[in-house]
Amino acid sequence: MDEELYSRQLYVLGLPAMQRIQKAKVLLSGLQGLGAEVAKNLVLMGVGSLTLHDPHPTCWSDLAAQFFLSEENLGRNRAEVSREALVQLNEAVQVSIHTGDITEDLLLGFQVVVLTASKLEEQLRVGTLCHKHGVCFLVADTRGLVGQLFCDFGEDFTVEDPTEVEPMTAAIQDISQGSPGIVTLRKGTKRHSFCDGDLVIFSGIDGMVELNSCPPQPIHLRKDGSLEIGDTTAFSRYLRGGIITEVKRSKTMRHEPLDTALLQPRMVAQNTQEVHRAYCLHQAFRALHKFQQFHDRLPKPWDPVDAETMVNLAQDLEPLKGTKEESLDKALLQTIALSSAGSLSPMAAILGGVAAQEVLKAISRKFMPLDQWLYFDALDCLPEDEALLPNPEDCDLRDCRYDGQIAVFGAGFQEKLNCQHYLLVGAGAIGCEVLKGFALVGLGAGIDGGVTVADMDHIERSNLSRQFLFRPQDIGRSKAEVAAEAARCLNPDLQVTPCTYPLDHTTEHIYGDNFFSRVDGVVAALDSFQARHYIAARCTHYLKPLLEAGTQGTRGSASVFVPYVTEAYKGPASTAASEDAPHPVCTLRHFPSTAEHILQWARDEFEGLFRLSAETINCYQKACTSLADMDKTPTLTSLQQVLCVLRMRPRTWQDCVVWALGHWQLRFHDGIIDLLRYFPSDKVLEDGTPFWWGPKQCPQPLQFDPSQDMHFLYVLAAANIYAQMHGLPGSQDRTALRELLELLPKPDPSCLNPFSASNLELAWPTTEFGPEQLKELQEALEDWKKGPPLKPVLFEKVGSQDDDSNFHMDFVAAATDLRSQNYGILPVNRAQIKKIVSQIIPAIATSTAVVAGLLGLELYKVVSGSWTLGTFRHSYLHLAENHFIRSVPSAPVIQMFQHLKWTCWDRLKVPAGQPERTLESLLAHIQEEHGLRVKMLLHGQALLYSAGWPSEKLSQYLHLRVTELVQQVTGRMPEPGLRVLVLELSCEGEEDEAAFPPLHYEL
């Protein structure tokens, strides 16, 4: 397993599922746009082998959605051309071609078979054979703006891990002896939400050890949150500790073969209305198959005669079994028929992503498969006004790469797409998929069009399993530049410009008024809420449509924000803030109760020991002469902590091991004993409540044992990093280290610092710095000045090179584990530590492809210019649990003050004047034009005017021109090329919560 390449995907699927995927054999028939999407996703995700089948040559209509094909490939076999590109995506995947018919013997060599763009007769034949031999079978297809997906995984398919969530776990506070036994969970634990009937196991319990070996047993949830288990009367008395863990239950699914499911379909839908629409779409696809059978083609684009023929075929079909007798929606059927000849890349991306995820479910038996039909339509992309719908002449084939798209929207709309100017922010996984979509639809591919892709990051190996435009030889290069080059290869007409500057407050002279005046819209493909909020604010300021998407594992969302039509982007600002909220220092040091506490403590340990201490000593080596002249707080406190780490300068590897061993003793044994001296285990508060109760778990000191893995790993990692900081060679010889540890005496942590461990570790009592302490600190510092400067060790984010060999993750993992042992806190496995510490977002190619496709659909609507609220859709998906929700965005909130009404998209405009306005004339203009008496006026954080100022100051400021006033208050002139100054105002009579629209003062 190449854990570096698949690091983000492993957090979604897990190692056992990935190992199954790497051994799997898949047959994919049909290499038009949808087939290419399925193939791309499977190869990126590392399926063992993929066999391609498609006997047909490349034609013009393929190019609108099939990104492996180009004009140069016209007439060549689609499978052959596609294979040439697929083998470059992932060298670990065997990609081959089958050129003959799909026979029964051939099918026996595969675990999964996928048919796309196939005839119904072929689907029924292959589906029957697959069902007979236990081969998982999928059918996927798109027709214009509608798509279908069918799954048959057999009559007895076991899903071993139905959900994406980790098994629920909780730390135990107490277990009673009785029938039933009552388990009290520790308060403050966030990671449990048990339900009646859940199966659980126990581990790590002291006292009632019989539970540690019990098989999984059901629980009953009580009203107070405690859990009832079986009879514990005969068990030993519970003492302390222990963890309760949910045991995930497998589920079995029964799928019908296609010939049965075709007439008695089970639909994936969220409500009754969606079910009825899905039945109509089901009959529409059946009627399209009939039409093809009779005419050997699909209905002509926007041909009313062909559409009427298809509608009649649908109405004459045999009724579906097990459904209510409801008439088919004739208008819906007709619209499907009129646009069915088209081939659209966003539809291929959406259905291709979902289909590839279902293939993974079949292989890995992880996550619930579809049951059994999924229908998706995006007919909302067509104009609501029938007069604006395309006509047959406008949709005639032109022998161009956009023929598949023109068949749906017409040539006039294609010209609109070609002339667009768009900004794409982010060239990561979603950004690559979006840029691929731009190339296929022709966005900015005209002489007057263009796309700017902005990303300051560089390509890493872990990007390659999701970011389609990058190859191994691109590692280390700019994402924006490589993505732009790759997009031009997909469509040479694409006018794409890479930009490697960050898009934030520091670059507003680059991405300023002139830049945004040329932009028609913005797509944000970012993994930071802070960056999203900034981009959204710029779009609101410049009144530009914003398309935004994100994923986490198999979850995804795609949203659209249109000036004056929808609300502006808000995003989970509170969630983002809470993620960065620091934990109280006292809690981290002495009273941790959650895994988050001990993990943050371990990270702080790394920073304090190996970076901050070295930086501090280096600083004082250069700049300080006498400690007596320094501010004692916090400087001396900082030095005290530093000298705890750097009391003795090591000369050899053994010195580093001695230091690491001493620090182990200080942190996990002596420090705990000192804490218990202040707060004994039996301490009681004034109200009689035990001090160590609820989230406060009484700690226990550990005894160093080099035979225990985490004890040994801590010393190994700490000694190596400490050696690196001192410019000494480290050692990875574990055998030699074990032998050395056997020879070393018991560590004496008091030699590590000039004060007692209690004074260093606790805030009680506060250390007083008298002359003797100052003298000792000064002498120690003078000793350090004699040697070379230290090398601060920066914690390397495990995403940069995905390298664990530097011992950084080893140190944090060992420190976290040992701390959890001290406090009896639920341990965190190494994979989760790596994910949290390195801020890794679980990601997989399937959900990325789907959200990019959903953005593509909203892009069609934005470019069309027919902006009504009901047209647009926010989309949310969870592929692991088959949830697909599309909803109409909210309208912008209307705010009012006296006679004035506005939304977040409105602003008060002050036109440029000759000569330029003074502050006094500006205030008069605002009152005359808008009836507002200004109380305060700000530019950013700078206060330009306040009605409460003294009369002398008011007199001085009122006669200044506005730009002079801004320069005087802020100390700088407005940037050259700036077209407006944005001012914020408050007015007399307003309520506290009122937020007036910004004032745009034109220059």
N, C-alpha and C positions, 0 to 999 in steps of 0.2 A: 504494500500500500504506500503510495506516494502521499504522505500526510501533508507535505508542504504544498503540493498542487491542490489537493482536495480539502485543505484545512477548513474553509468556510462551509463546505458541503457536509463534512463530517459532523459538524455541530447540528445539522438538520437531520441527517439520516442515521448517524452512529456507525461504528466500525463493522458490526455484523452485517448490517444492510449493505454497506459499501462492498464488503467482501463478496456478497452474493451477486451484486451488480457487476463486479469485475469478472465474474465467471459466466455471465449470462450470454445467450445467443439470441439475437433478435432478427426477424425478417421484416423488412419494410418494403411494401410495394406501392409505387406511385411517387414520382419525384417532381411534382409541380410545387407550387409555393408551400402548401401545407406539409407535404412530404419532406421538403428541404428543412422546414422548421423542426419537425420531429427528429430528423437525422442529426441536425446541428446540436440540438439539446442532448440527445443520447450520447453523442460522441464527446461533447464537452464534459458530461457527467461521468464518463469512464465506463460505459457498458463494455462487456468483454469483447463481443464481436457483433458487427452489424452487416447484414447482407442486403444489398439494394436490388430492387427489381423494377424495371420500367422499360418496356420495349419501344417506347415512343420517342420521336426526334424532338428537339427543341424548336419551339415556334414563337412568334412575336408575343402572343398573349401570355406566355410563361414569364416574361421578363418583369412584369409588374410586381410579382411576389416572389420569384425564385432567384435568390441572391447569389447562387452558385453559377448561374448562367448569364451570358452576355450576348451581344450581337454577333460576336465572333463564333459563337457556338451554334448558331442557327443551322438546323439540319442534323446536328450531331445527337447521339443518344443521350437522353437526360441523365440516366444512371451513371454512364461513363464519365461525363463532365463533372457531375456532383461528387463522385468518388475522388477525383483528382484534388478537389478542394477539401473534402472531409478528412483525408489522411493527414493534412497539415494541421488540423485542429488539435489532435491528440495522438501522439505516436504509440500510445499504449493500447489503442483500440484497433482491432483488425477490421478493416472495411473491405468488403468484397462485393462482387456483382454476380447475380444469377440471371442468365440470359434466356432460359427456357420457360416452359409453363410451370405454374405452381401445382405440383403433384402431391399426392398423399405421402409418398416416401420423402419428399423434400420437407414437408411440414414436420415430420418426426424429429428432425435435427434441431428444432428451435423450441425455446420456452415461451416465446411471445411472437405473435404474428400481427402486423399492422397493415391494413389496407387503406389507402387514400385515393381519392379520385377514381374509384372503381365502379363498375357496373353492378347493379343489384344481383344479377345472376351469379357473378363471380363471388360477391359477398356471401350469398347463401351457400354456394358450393364449398368455399374455403371454410366458412364458419361451421358448417356441419362436420367437416373433417376434423377441425381443431377441437370441437366439443367432444367428439368421439374419442380422441386420443389425449385429452387433458392438456391441450396447448392453449394458453391464454390468447384470446382473440379480440382485436379492436378494429373498429371501422371509424374513420374520421373523414369529414368532407366539409367543404365550404362552397357555397353558391352565392356569389355577390356578397350581400350583407347578412346572410344567414349561414349558420354552421351546425353540424351535428357530430356527436361522438357516442359510440356504442361500445360497451364492454361485456365480454362473456369470459369469466374466469373459471367456469365449471360449476358443477352442482355441489361441490364440497370444498370451498376455498377458505382456508383458515388464515385470518389476519392476526399475526402474532403480536403486533404493537399497533393498536388502532388509532392512537392519538399522538400529537406532536409534543405534548407536555411531558416533562420528566415525572417519574413516580413521586407521589406526594410523600413527604417526610416531615417528622417533627421530633423535637427533643422532649423527653419524658420528665415530668416533675415528680410524679408519685404514682404508685400502683398499689391498690388495696388488696388485702387477702379476703376473699369472699366468693360468693356465687350470686351474681357474676362479679368478676374483678373489675374495678373501676380504674381506668388510666387517665390521669390528669396531665395534660400537656403544659409545657412550660409557657408562660405568658411572654409576649413579645416576639414569638416566632412567627415569621411571615409566610413560611413555606408549607402550610398545611391547610387543607380544606377537605376533610374526609366526609364521606357520605355513608348513609346506612347501607350495610351489606358489603362494603369494601373489604377485600382480603388484605391482611397485613402480616408482616413478620417483625420480630423484635431482634435487636442486637445491642451489645455493649452494656447490658444491665448488670449492675453489681447487686448481689443479694439474691433477688429472685431470678437466678440464672437459668432456671428451668425454661423460662420463656425464650431464651436465646436460641434454643434448639427446637422449638415448636414449629410444626408445619404451618403454612398460611392459614389464618382463621378469620372468620367474619367479625365485624364490629357493629355495634349499635350506637348511633350518635345520640347523646343526651342533650337536653335543653341548655345546660350550662356549658356545653362544648366538650365535656369529658366523654370518654368512650367506654362502652361496656364490652368486655371480652368474656372468655369462658371462665370456668371455675378455677380460681387460684387459691382455694382454701388450703390445699396440701402443699403449696409451693413455699419456698423459703421467704422470709420477710424482705421486702424491697429496701435497699439501702440508698442507692444513688445512680444517676446517669441512665443511659440507654436511649435508643432511637427506635421509633416506630416508622416503618416504611410500607407504603402501598405496594401490593403485588398486582401488576397490570394483568388483566384478563384478556385472553385471546377471544376473537369473535369469528364465527363461521358464516359465510355468505353462500347463497344458492342463486346461481345465475341460469337463466333460460337460454337455450340456443337461439340464434338469430331468427330462424324460421318461426319460432314460437313468439319471441319478443317483438317481431315485426307487427303482429296482429294484436298482441296483448302487452303493450309497452308499459314499463315502469319508468316514470320520469323523475329526474332530479329537479325539483322546483321548490320555491320558498312559500308559495301560497296557492290558493285555488285558481286565481286569475292566471298565474304563471303556468299552472298545469294545463289549463284550457288552451293557452297560447302555444304551449309545447305540443299539444295534440294537433293543432292546426299546422304547425311547422313540420311535424312528423308526416302528415298526409301530403304536405307540399313536396317534401323530398320524394315520397313514393310516386307522386304524380310526375315529378321531373324525370324520374327513372322511366316511367311509362312513355313520356314524351320522347326521351332519347331512344327508347326501344323502337318507337314508330318512325321517327324522323332522322335518326342517327346524328342528332345534334341537340343542343340546348335551345330554348326559345331565343329568338333574335333580340338584341338589346332594345328595350322600350318599344317593341312591336306589339300593338294592341291585339292583333289577330292571334299571334302565337300565345299571348298571355291568356286570352279567352279560352283557347284550346286547352291549355294547361289547367285552368280553373275547372273546366268541365270534366277533365280527367280526374281531378281530385274529388269532385263531388260524386263521381260514379264509382269511387273505390269502395271496397268492402268495409263496412263499419268496423271500428276497433272494438275488441272485446273488453269487458270490464270497465267501460267508460259510460258516462251519462250520454244520452242521446241529445247532443247539442249540434246545431248547424255550424258549419265551417264559416269562418270570417272571409267572405268573398273578396273584400278589399285587401285584406292581408295577403291572400293567395295571389291576387293580381299583382301587387307590388313586388312580391317575391319573384314571380315569373318575369316581370319586366326587367329586373336587375340581375337575374340569375346567371347570365352569361359572363359576368365580370369575375375578375380574380384580384383580390385586394390584399396587400401585405399586412395591414393590421389584423384582419380576420385570420389570416394564416398564422400570425404570431400568437394570437390568443388561443385558437384551437390546437396549434402545434405545441404550445406550452402545457396545456391541460392534458393532451394525449400523451406526451412524453412522461408527465408525472404519473399517469395511469400505468404506463409501461413499467416504471420503477416500482409502483405498488405491486404489480404482478410478480416482479422478480424478487423483491425484497420481503414481501408480505408485511410491509410497514405502511400504515395509514389505510383508512377505509376506502376501497374502490367505489367508483360510481355504481349506482343501482338503478337502471342499467343504461338509460338514455339521457344524454345531456343535449339540450338545444340552446343555441345562443343566437340572438339577432340584434343587429344594429341599424335597423331601418329608420331609427331616429336621426341618422345622418343625412337622410334625404330631406329636401325642403318641405315645410308644412304646406306652403302655398303650391297647389297643383300647377299653377301657371309657370312656376319656376323649375318644374321637373324637366329633364332633358328630353329631346325628341329623337327619333330613330336616326335622322341624318347627322345629328351632332355626336352620335355614338358609333358611327360607322368605323370599321377597322381602318387604320391608317398605316399599318406595317411599321409601328414604332414601339418602343419599349414600354409605353404606357397604355397599350391597347386594352389590357385587362381592366385598368382603372377607368379609362374613357368609356368602356361599356356600361359602367354604373353611373358615372357623374357627367359625362360629356366632355367634349374638347374644350369648351369655354372654361370650365372649372379647372381643367389641366393647365391652361395658361395662367390662371390665377395662382395656382400652386407654384409654378415655375418662377413667378415674379416676386415671391415672398422673400423677406429678409428676416431671419430668425436667429436668436441667440440661444445656444444650448450650453447650460452651465453644468459641467460635470461630464467627464468622459470615462466613467467607471462602467460597471456592469449594465445599469439601466441606460446610461448615456450612450454606450456602444450600440445597444439595441435600438435606441431612438434614432441615432445617426444612420444606422442601416435602413431604418424606415424612411428617413428623409431622402436617402438616395433612391429608394425604390419608388416612392410616390412622386419624386421629382421636385421636392420642396427646395426652392432657391436654385434650381438647375437652369434657369433662363439667364439671358444676358443681363437682365435688370435685377436678378435675384441674388441671394447669397445666404450662407450660414456661417456664423462665428461659433466655434466651439472653444470654451474656456475651461482649462483645468491646469493647475500648477503641479500636480503629482506626477510621479514616474511609475513605470510599469514594474510590477513585482511578479514573481513566479506564481504566487497564490491567486493572481488575477486571471490566469489563463483558463481556469475551469469555468469561468462565467462571462468573461469579457471577450466577446466573439471576434472583435477586430484585431486582437493582439496575438502574436506568435512568439515562440521561445526566443527567437533572435531579437525580439524587441525589448527584452528585459533591460531595465535601466534607462530606456528612452522616455521622452515626454509622452504622456497619454494623449494630450491634445494633438500633437504633431502626428503620431502614429495613427490615431483614429481618423484624422483628416486625410492622410494618404490612403488608408484602407477604404474610406468612403468614396474617394475619387476612383478607385479601382472598381467599385461596384457600379458607379455611374460617372463616367468621365465628364459629363456636363455639369456635375454638381459644383457650384461655386462655394467652396468651403475654406475658411481661414482659421487656422489654429491660433490660440492666444494662451500663453503660459503665465500670465499675470493673475494673481488672486483677484476675486471680485468682492471687494469689501471697501470700507471707508478709506483705506490708504490708496485706492486706485480710482477714485472718482474723477480724477483728471483724465484718465484713459476711458473709462466707461461713464462718460458724462453726458451733457445735454446733446452734443453733436452726435455721439454714438447712438444714443437711444432714439434720437429723431429719425434715424434710418431703420429702426427695428420695428417689425410688425407684431412680434410676439416673442415670448420667452418660454423655454422649457427648462425646468429645474430637475436635475437628476443628482441629488445631493444626499449625503448620509449624516448631515448635521442639522439639527433644528435651528441653531443659531444662524447658519448660512441660509437656510430656507427663509427665515424671517427677514433677513437682510434683502434677499432677492425679491421677496414679495413686497417689501416696502418700496423698492425701486420701481417695481411694476405699478404699484398704486400711484406713486409720484408721477410717473410718466404716462399713466393710463394705458398700459400695455396688457394684453391677455397673458395669463400665466397658466401653463400646464405643469403639474407637479406630480411626482410618483415616488414611492418608496416600497421596500420589501423588508421583511424579517422572516427568514426561513421560508415556509410555504405560504406565509401571509403577504398580502400586498394591497396597495391602494393606488388609485389614480384619480386626480382631481383637476378641475378646471375652474379658473377664476377670471371673469370677464367684466371689464369696466361697465358700471351702471346697470349690469344685468344680474350678476351673482354677488354674494358676499365676498369680501376680500379674504385672502389666506389668513388664518389665525394660527392653526397648528397647536400641538400640545405644549405650549410654553411652560405650563406648570409642571408637566412631567419632566421636561428638559431641565427645569430649575431644580426639581427634587433629586434628579440623578446626580447633580453636582453638589448637593447640599452636604457640608461637612458634618461628621459625627462629633459630638462633644469629646474633647481631649480626655477628660476624666473617664468617660465611658470606654474609650479605646484602650487606655492604659491599664485600667483597674477593674472595670465592671462590664466587660463585653457580654452580650447575650445573643448575638446573631453571627452567622457566618460572614456577613458584610463587615461587622466590627473587626473580627480577627483578620480578615483579608486586608482591610485598610491599615490595620496595625502593622501587618507584615510589610506592606508597601512603604509605610512610613519608616519602618526599621531600616529597610534597604537605603532609602534616601538619606536618613540620618547618619548611618554608619559609613556609607561608601561614597556619598557625593557631598552632602552639606559639610560634613566634618573636614574633608580634604579642602574644600573651597574656603572654609573659614580659616583653617590654619595657614593656607597659602596667603590669604589676605593679610593676616596679622604678621606673617613673616616679612612681608614687603613694607607694610605701612605703620606698624605700631612700635613704639619705643617703651612706653610705660603704661601698665594697666591701671595705675593709680589715677591717671588723668581721664580714664574712660567713664562713660555713662554706665553705671553698674547694672542697669536694667534696660534692655534685655541682654546687653553685651556679655556681662560676666556669667549670666545663666547659660548663654549659648556656649561660652568657653568651657564651662563646667561640664556640659554634655559632651563637648568635643574631646576633652581630655579623658573622659571615661572611655572613649574609643581609642585615643592615640597616646595613652600614657607611656607606652614603651615602643620604640621604633624597632620593627623586626629586621633581622639580618638574613635569616634563612627561612626555608619552607617550614621547618619545624617550629620556628617562632610564630609563624602564621597559624599553625595548627594549635599551638598552645593558646594563642589569643582566641581563636574560634571556640575552643573547648571551654575556656573561661567565660566567654560571653554566653555560651549555651547554659552554663551553670547559673550565671547571673539572671538570665531572662526566665528560665523555666523551672528553677529550683529556689535559689536564694531570694529572688525578687518576690516570689509567691509567699515564701515564709515571712518575709518582712511585712507584706500586705496583711497577712493573717495575724501578725502581732498587733496591728492597729485595729483590725476588724476580725476578731476570732469567729470561728464557725458557729459559736453559740451566742453571739452578740444579739441583744434585744433592744429595740428602740423604746422610747419613753412610753409609747402607747401599748407596749407589750408585743408588737409585731416583730418577728425575727428579721434581722437586718438582711441576711442571705435568704431571700424569698422572691418568688415570682421571676422576673427577668434576671435578677441578680443571682447568679449561680456561684456558690462557694468554690473557689479554686483549690486544686490539690497540686503540690509540688511533684515534679517528675524526677526520677533517678536516672542518671545517664547510663545508657546501655548501648555500646557500639554494635551489638548484634541486632538491634532494632533499626529498620531501614531509615526511618525519618530522623532518628538521633544521629546516625552516621551521615546521612545526606546533608544535614544542616552544617555539620563541621566541615565536610568536604567542600560544600559550596561557599560557606563563609570564609574559609581559609584561602581558597582560590581567588575570590574577589578581593579580599584584604591584601593578598600578595600582588595582585594587579594594581591596586591603588598605590602600593609602595614600589612598583617597578621591579618586583621580584618574580622569578619563574614559579608557576604553580605546578600542580601534579594531578593527573587523573588516574594514578595507580591506586586503585582501591585496596588491593591486597596489602601493599606497603603501608597505606594509611591505617588499616586495621591493626597491623603489627605495631605501628608507632603508638596508637592509642592504648594498646595493652601495656606499653612500657611507661607511658607518662603517668605522673602522680595525679591524685585527685585535684581538679582545678581550684585555684584560689582567686575568685573574682575580685577580691579586695585590691589585688595588684593592678587592676585595670583602671582605677580612678583614685584620686586623692581624698575622696570623701567616702562615707559609708554608703552602702547600696541603698539603704532606706532614704537617705537624703536625696539621692539622685532619682530614685524611682517614684517617690511620693511627694505630694505637695505639703506633707505634714511631718515635721515642722519646716518652715521656710528656711533655707540656708542663709546664714548671715555671713557677709564677707568682711572679716576683720583683717588686720594687717598681716597676720600669719598666713591666711588663705591667699591673700593677694601676692605675698612673697612666693608662696609655693607655685601658684599659677604662673607668675612671671618667670621663675626658674625653669619650669617645664617648657614654657614657650621659647626661652632662650636656647634650650637644648635642641628644639626643633629647627631653629634658624640655621643650625650648623649643617644640616643635611639638605639634599635636593628637594624641590617642591614635590608635593604629592600629586597623584593623577586621579582627579575625581572620576568616579565611575557612573556613567549615565545609564539608567535602566533602559535597555533596548526593547522597544515595542516589538512583540513577537510577530507583528505583521510585516516588519520592515524587511527582514531576511528570513523569517520563520526559522530562526536558529536558536536551539535550546542548548548548544554546547558551551555557552559562556557562563553557565551556572546561575544566571539571573533568575530564571524561572524555578530552578532547583531550590534556591534560597527561599523565595517567596512561598513555594509549595511546602517546604519542610517547616518553615516558621509558622505558617497557617495551621498545619496539621498538629504541631506540638502545642500551639496555643489552644486549639480546640480540645486537646487532651487535658490541658490544665483546667479548663472551665467546663468540660463536659458538653461542649457545643457540637451540634451536628457537623461532621466534617464535610469538606468540599473536595471533590476529586480533582485531579490535576488538570483534566480537560476543562472543567468549569473555571478553575483558577486562571488558566491561560486565557480563556475567553473573556473573563471579567477584567483582569489586569491589563490585557492588551486591547480592551474595548473592541473585541471582534464581534461583528454583526453576523449571525448565521445567514447564509445566503445560498441560493441554488439557482441554476440557469432557468428552470421552468417558470417560477414566479416572476423572475426578471423579464422573460419574454412576454408573459401575459400582460403585465402592467404597461410595458412599452407599447404593445398592441392597443391597449385601451386608450393610451394617450393619443395614438394615431387616429383613432375614431373621433376623439374630441377635436383634434387638429383639423379634420375635415370640416367640422361645424364652425370652428373659429374662422377659418379661411373663407368659408362661404359668405360670411358677412350677414347672414340671416340670424341675428342674435335675439332669440326669445328665451326666457328662462326655462320653459318646458323642453327645449331642445337638448340642453346639456345634461350630463350625467357625472356624478361622483360614483366611483366603483370601489368595492371592497371584496376581497377574495381570501379564502383559506383553503388551499388545494388539499391539505391533509384531511380536512373534514368536509370537503365538497360544499362549501358555502360560497355563493356568488350573489352579491347584492349590488344593484345599480339604482341610484336614487337621484332625483332632481335636486340640484343645489338650492340652498336658501337664498332668498332675495336679500339685497343689502338692507340693513336696518335704517329706517328713516328717523333722524333726530330733529328736534324742534327747539327753537328758542324765539319766543315772541312770534313775529311774522315769518321768521327764517326757517326753512326746511332744508336738510341736506343728508347725504349718506357719506360713507367713507371714501367714495370716489369724487366727491365735489371739493372745490376749492374756491376761495375768494380771489379774484384776479384784479390786479392793479396794473393797468397798461403803462408802458414806458412814457415818460413825459419829457419835453424839451422846454426849458432846462429840467434837469432831474429834480424830483420832488424833495422837499425838506421833510423832516419828521412831522412838523406841524401840518403841512399840506397833506401828508399821507393820512394822518389821523382824521383830518377834515374830510378827505375822500371816503374813508371807510364809513364815517357817520352819514355822509350825504347819500352814498350809493347803497349802503346796506342797513342803515339805521342803527348802527352799533356804536356805543361809546366805549372806547378801548380803555381797559384798566391796566393791563400789562401787555408788553410786546417783547417777544424773545426771538433770538436767532440761535438755534441749537440750545446750548446751555447759557448763552450770554443774554443778560437782561438789557434790552435797548431802551425801554421806557417803563416807567411806573407812575401812575397818577398820584401816588403818595409821596413822591420825591419832594424835597424842599424847592421852593420857588426859584432859588438861584440856580440849582442844578437843572430844573426844567427849562429855564430860560436859556441856559447854555446849550442844551441838547436839541431843543425844538427847532432851532434855526440851522442845524446841521443837515446837509444832504444825507440821504439814507445810506449811501455807500460810504460816505465819510464817517457816519455814526458807527457803522459796522466795523470799519477799520479801527476806529478809536477804541471801541469796546473790546473787540477780539484781538487786536494787535496785528491783523493781517487783512490785505485787500481780497476781494472776491477773486476766485480763480479766473484766468483768461478763458474766454469762450463760454463762461457761465451765462445762461440766458435768464434765469430767474433766481431771486433770493427767496428762500422759503422761511416765512415768519410764522410764529405761533402767537395767538392772542387770547386774552381773557377779557371779558366785558362786564360792565356794571350790571348788576341784577341777575347774573348767571348763578346757577346752582353749582355746588362743588363738583358733581359728576359730569357736568357739561364739558364736551370736547368739541370746540369749534373747528370747522374745516381749516386747513392751512391757508395762509395768505401768500399768494404767489406774486411777488413784486418783480415785474419784468424790467430787465436791464437794457 
